[in-house]
Amino acid sequence: MNTMLGAMVEAMTAAVEASPAQRHAAIADALAPFLGRPQLLAGIPCPCSPARYVRHLLHEDRAGGWAMVALAWAPGQASPVHGHRTWCALGIHEGWLEERYFTLSHGLPVLGTALPRAAGATSAGPADITLIHQLANVSGAPALSIHVYGVAYDGMGDGVNHVYAAA
């Protein structure tokens, strides 16, 4: 682990100690100073896949119950429309993504607002499957975001996203 990534892990470890109601915001605030700095992921390959966005494990604290991943996004790739079963904080490290927010109408997600998230931007939310969003790389270049979740890495498959059917 390089020095800057080690410093970011230390910042995340401290932020995780915030009260449960403030944890996601504290982590987003702690992520911000590291985003966009080229040395952060120096020597750590985080390639895109042509099939879908890819998670790359950066750090896991199994005892603390959280993990940090880099998500690599090729142009045109998007997450499913989802809410979170756990708290989450994210920051855009390279490129930019669009974050789309949804409301529920008759049990189906309906697009509300879409916000561009450029390198350095953060977003966060508590565990709440009704806070529905989607991330999408609508640019013509790859993007890389860093996400911190309140689950161990091997629990990300079913412990993070509550996926909604498309409207």
Secondary structure, DSSP 8 states (H G I E B T S, - for coil): --HHHHHHHHHHHHHTTS-TTTHHHHHHHHHGGGTT-GGGGTT------SSS-EEEEEEEETTTTEEEEEEEE-TT-B--SEEESS-EEEEEEESEEEEEEEEEETTEEEEEEEEEEETT-EEEE-SEEEEEEEEE--SSS-EEEEEEESS-GGGHHHHTEEE----
